[in-house]
Amino acid sequence: MNSPSHEEISRRAYQLWHEYGSPADRDLEIWLNAERQLTAKAAADAPAAPTPAEPAVDSVSEPHLAPALPDQAASQAFLQKQTARAPQIAHHTGPHAKPPVTGKPLHDRPHSS
């Protein structure tokens, strides 16, 4: 099965985004929906592969393939990746830096008399 390219998914997601009324907070949902639609379409369009009577098992020449993730796990993985790649913002709750010492007094006159 040939999976859809990033550009194909992007175009379909853009179409769905317009169909849904251009919402600002449903980007991931629309993207995953477009990906599911295109993957299902590709699977339906693909010719049926002939099934062999006895599957050949050759662990030496065939690499181990990881099982496909369910939709929920895939969307969670996508969100984690997106969060990890987000720009890191410095927290401003720590102590403030002291101003550099210039060597001259801060006031012209002494405070006490």
Phi and psi restraints in degrees (value plus and minus 20) as a CYANA .aco file:
   2 ASN   PHI    -113.8   -73.8
   2 ASN   PSI      98.1   138.1
   3 SER   PHI     -99.7   -59.7
   3 SER   PSI     131.7   171.7
   4 PRO   PHI     -88.7   -48.7
   4 PRO   PSI     129.4   169.4
   5 SER   PHI     -99.1   -59.1
   5 SER   PSI     148.0   188.0
   6 HIS   PHI     -80.6   -40.6
   6 HIS   PSI     -61.0   -21.0
   7 GLU   PHI     -86.4   -46.4
   7 GLU   PSI     -59.3   -19.3
   8 GLU   PHI     -83.3   -43.3
   8 GLU   PSI     -63.8   -23.8
   9 ILE   PHI     -84.6   -44.6
   9 ILE   PSI     -60.1   -20.1
  10 SER   PHI     -81.7   -41.7
  10 SER   PSI     -65.0   -25.0
  11 ARG   PHI     -83.2   -43.2
  11 ARG   PSI     -63.9   -23.9
  12 ARG   PHI     -86.6   -46.6
  12 ARG   PSI     -59.8   -19.8
  13 ALA   PHI     -83.8   -43.8
  13 ALA   PSI     -57.6   -17.6
  14 TYR   PHI     -84.8   -44.8
  14 TYR   PSI     -61.1   -21.1
  15 GLN   PHI     -82.5   -42.5
  15 GLN   PSI     -65.6   -25.6
  16 LEU   PHI     -84.5   -44.5
  16 LEU   PSI     -58.8   -18.8
  17 TRP   PHI     -78.4   -38.4
  17 TRP   PSI     -63.3   -23.3
  18 HIS   PHI     -87.5   -47.5
  18 HIS   PSI     -60.0   -20.0
  19 GLU   PHI     -83.1   -43.1
  19 GLU   PSI     -55.0   -15.0
  20 TYR   PHI    -102.5   -62.5
  20 TYR   PSI     -19.8    20.2
  21 GLY   PHI      71.6   111.6
  21 GLY   PSI       5.9    45.9
  22 SER   PHI      35.4    75.4
  22 SER   PSI      33.9    73.9
  23 PRO   PHI     -91.7   -51.7
  23 PRO   PSI     130.6   170.6
  24 ALA   PHI    -112.4   -72.4
  24 ALA   PSI     -37.3     2.7
  25 ASP   PHI    -134.8   -94.8
  25 ASP   PSI      -4.6    35.4
  26 ARG   PHI    -142.4  -102.4
  26 ARG   PSI      10.3    50.3
  27 ASP   PHI     -79.2   -39.2
  27 ASP   PSI     -70.4   -30.4
  28 LEU   PHI     -84.2   -44.2
  28 LEU   PSI     -63.9   -23.9
  29 GLU   PHI     -80.1   -40.1
  29 GLU   PSI     -64.2   -24.2
  30 ILE   PHI     -86.7   -46.7
  30 ILE   PSI     -62.0   -22.0
  31 TRP   PHI     -80.9   -40.9
  31 TRP   PSI     -67.9   -27.9
  32 LEU   PHI     -86.1   -46.1
  32 LEU   PSI     -55.3   -15.3
  33 ASN   PHI     -84.4   -44.4
  33 ASN   PSI     -64.4   -24.4
  34 ALA   PHI     -82.7   -42.7
  34 ALA   PSI     -61.6   -21.6
  35 GLU   PHI     -84.0   -44.0
  35 GLU   PSI     -63.0   -23.0
  36 ARG   PHI     -82.8   -42.8
  36 ARG   PSI     -63.5   -23.5
  37 GLN   PHI     -81.6   -41.6
  37 GLN   PSI     -66.3   -26.3
  38 LEU   PHI     -89.1   -49.1
  38 LEU   PSI     -55.7   -15.7
  39 THR   PHI     -87.4   -47.4
  39 THR   PSI     -62.0   -22.0
  40 ALA   PHI     -85.2   -45.2
  40 ALA   PSI     -59.2   -19.2
  41 LYS   PHI     -85.3   -45.3
  41 LYS   PSI     -61.7   -21.7
  42 ALA   PHI     -84.8   -44.8
  42 ALA   PSI     -57.4   -17.4
  43 ALA   PHI     -89.0   -49.0
  43 ALA   PSI     -56.4   -16.4
  44 ALA   PHI     -92.6   -52.6
  44 ALA   PSI     -54.0   -14.0
  45 ASP   PHI     -99.4   -59.4
  45 ASP   PSI     -41.8    -1.8
  46 ALA   PHI     -91.0   -51.0
  46 ALA   PSI     118.7   158.7
  47 PRO   PHI     -87.8   -47.8
  47 PRO   PSI     127.2   167.2
  48 ALA   PHI     -88.3   -48.3
  48 ALA   PSI     109.6   149.6
  49 ALA   PHI    -100.6   -60.6
  49 ALA   PSI     118.2   158.2
  50 PRO   PHI     -87.4   -47.4
  50 PRO   PSI     116.5   156.5
  51 THR   PHI    -112.7   -72.7
  51 THR   PSI     108.1   148.1
  52 PRO   PHI     -92.7   -52.7
  52 PRO   PSI     132.6   172.6
  53 ALA   PHI     -84.6   -44.6
  53 ALA   PSI     -61.1   -21.1
  54 GLU   PHI    -149.6  -109.6
  54 GLU   PSI      96.4   136.4
  55 PRO   PHI     -87.2   -47.2
  55 PRO   PSI     116.0   156.0
  56 ALA   PHI    -103.0   -63.0
  56 ALA   PSI     109.4   149.4
  57 VAL   PHI    -134.5   -94.5
  57 VAL   PSI      92.5   132.5
  58 ASP   PHI    -152.4  -112.4
  58 ASP   PSI      70.7   110.7
  59 SER   PHI     -89.8   -49.8
  59 SER   PSI     -37.6     2.4
  60 VAL   PHI     -97.2   -57.2
  60 VAL   PSI     -62.4   -22.4
  61 SER   PHI    -112.6   -72.6
  61 SER   PSI     -41.0    -1.0
  62 GLU   PHI    -117.0   -77.0
  62 GLU   PSI     105.9   145.9
  63 PRO   PHI     -91.8   -51.8
  63 PRO   PSI     133.4   173.4
  64 HIS   PHI     -93.9   -53.9
  64 HIS   PSI     106.4   146.4
  65 LEU   PHI    -125.9   -85.9
  65 LEU   PSI     115.5   155.5
  66 ALA   PHI     -93.0   -53.0
  66 ALA   PSI     125.5   165.5
  67 PRO   PHI     -87.4   -47.4
  67 PRO   PSI     131.7   171.7
  68 ALA   PHI     -88.5   -48.5
  68 ALA   PSI     122.6   162.6
  69 LEU   PHI    -101.0   -61.0
  69 LEU   PSI     123.8   163.8
  70 PRO   PHI     -86.5   -46.5
  70 PRO   PSI     145.2   185.2
  71 ASP   PHI     -77.7   -37.7
  71 ASP   PSI     -62.1   -22.1
  72 GLN   PHI     -85.5   -45.5
  72 GLN   PSI     -63.9   -23.9
  73 ALA   PHI     -87.3   -47.3
  73 ALA   PSI     -56.6   -16.6
  74 ALA   PHI     -86.8   -46.8
  74 ALA   PSI     -61.5   -21.5
  75 SER   PHI     -88.7   -48.7
  75 SER   PSI     -55.5   -15.5
  76 GLN   PHI     -86.4   -46.4
  76 GLN   PSI     -60.7   -20.7
  77 ALA   PHI     -83.6   -43.6
  77 ALA   PSI     -60.2   -20.2
  78 PHE   PHI     -82.7   -42.7
  78 PHE   PSI     -63.4   -23.4
  79 LEU   PHI     -85.4   -45.4
  79 LEU   PSI     -59.9   -19.9
  80 GLN   PHI     -84.5   -44.5
  80 GLN   PSI     -60.9   -20.9
  81 LYS   PHI     -85.3   -45.3
  81 LYS   PSI     -61.2   -21.2
  82 GLN   PHI     -85.0   -45.0
  82 GLN   PSI     -61.0   -21.0
  83 THR   PHI     -85.8   -45.8
  83 THR   PSI     -60.2   -20.2
  84 ALA   PHI     -86.7   -46.7
  84 ALA   PSI     -51.1   -11.1
  85 ARG   PHI    -108.3   -68.3
  85 ARG   PSI     -25.4    14.6
  86 ALA   PHI     -87.1   -47.1
  86 ALA   PSI     129.1   169.1
  87 PRO   PHI     -83.4   -43.4
  87 PRO   PSI     119.7   159.7
  88 GLN   PHI    -106.0   -66.0
  88 GLN   PSI     107.0   147.0
  89 ILE   PHI    -122.9   -82.9
  89 ILE   PSI     111.2   151.2
  90 ALA   PHI     -89.0   -49.0
  90 ALA   PSI     119.0   159.0
  91 HIS   PHI    -104.4   -64.4
  91 HIS   PSI     120.1   160.1
  92 HIS   PHI    -126.0   -86.0
  92 HIS   PSI      11.2    51.2
  93 THR   PHI    -118.7   -78.7
  93 THR   PSI     -27.2    12.8
  94 GLY   PHI     -99.5   -59.5
  94 GLY   PSI     156.9   196.9
  95 PRO   PHI     -87.1   -47.1
  95 PRO   PSI     127.1   167.1
  96 HIS   PHI    -102.6   -62.6
  96 HIS   PSI     130.1   170.1
  97 ALA   PHI     -92.9   -52.9
  97 ALA   PSI     124.1   164.1
  98 LYS   PHI     -98.6   -58.6
  98 LYS   PSI     125.5   165.5
  99 PRO   PHI     -87.0   -47.0
  99 PRO   PSI     131.1   171.1
 100 PRO   PHI     -86.8   -46.8
 100 PRO   PSI     127.6   167.6
 101 VAL   PHI     -99.9   -59.9
 101 VAL   PSI     104.9   144.9
 102 THR   PHI    -114.5   -74.5
 102 THR   PSI     -40.0     0.0
 103 GLY   PHI      77.6   117.6
 103 GLY   PSI     -32.9     7.1
 104 LYS   PHI    -126.9   -86.9
 104 LYS   PSI     133.1   173.1
 105 PRO   PHI     -86.7   -46.7
 105 PRO   PSI     133.9   173.9
 106 LEU   PHI     -98.6   -58.6
 106 LEU   PSI     -46.7    -6.7
 107 HIS   PHI    -144.2  -104.2
 107 HIS   PSI     133.6   173.6
 108 ASP   PHI     -94.1   -54.1
 108 ASP   PSI     -60.4   -20.4
 109 ARG   PHI    -134.1   -94.1
 109 ARG   PSI     134.8   174.8
 110 PRO   PHI     -88.6   -48.6
 110 PRO   PSI     134.2   174.2
 111 HIS   PHI     -98.5   -58.5
 111 HIS   PSI     -52.2   -12.2
 112 SER   PHI    -120.4   -80.4
 112 SER   PSI     135.5   175.5
